[in-house]
């Protein structure tokens, strides 16, 4: 079982990513995404990491994936796996 966190600055960007990656919306941004929670400049990575780590305590998922957009068309991702 997987959980996904896709941090985006714009709703259209998230919808395009979700469609292209065929993400299961019931497992994606289940606590809200960057539009509802905030996309803090310079600390999005720590928010994503803390959120994904916390999800291991609240779910049976073995893997959680986080991604974020970066200006200029770049992106970054992290995969956490339960030990």
N, C-alpha and C positions, 0 to 999 in steps of 0.2 A: 504494500500500500504506500502511496506517495502523497505528499502534500506540496503545494506550490505557492510561492510568494513572488509575484511579479510586480516590482515597483516601477511605476510609470508616472510621468508628469502630466499626461493627457489621456483622457478616456479613449480617444480614437486609436492611440498607440497601443493601449492594452488590448482593445478588441482585435486589432490586426494581429498582434502576437498570439493571443489566445486562439484565433482562427487558424493561423499558420501552423502552430504547434499542436493543434487539436487538443487543447487542455480540457480536462474535466472540470467544469465550472463548480461542481460541488466540492472540489478539493483545492480550488484556487482562491487565494486571498479570502479565506473563510472568515477572518476577523476584520475585513476591510483592507483596502489598498492604500496607496500613497495619497490619493485624492481625499479619502476620508480620514486617514490617520496622520497625514503630513509626510512631506518629502524633505526632511531637514538637510539643508545644504551642509555638506561636509561630514554628516553623521548618518547618512542613510545606511551605509554598510553595517554599522554597529547595531542599528535598529533591526535590520533584516536578520543579522546573526542571532541577536537575543531572541527575537520572535521565533525563529526556526528552532533554536535550542529549547525554548519553552514548550514548543509543540510536542516534543518527545514525552513530556510529562502529562500532556492532555490528550494524547491519541495513541493508537496502536501502530501508527506508521513507523516503518523502519528507515525510510529515506525522506528527507525534505530538501527541496530545491528552491533556491532564491535567485532572483535576477534583478538587475537594475539597468536603467538606461543611463547613458553618459552623453553629454553634449557632443555634437558633431557626428552622430550616427554610431557611436561606439556603445558597447555594453559590457557587462560583467556578470558572472554567475558563481554560485557556490552550491555544493552538494554536501549535505551532512547525512551520515549514516549512523544508526544506532549501533553502539559497540556491543 
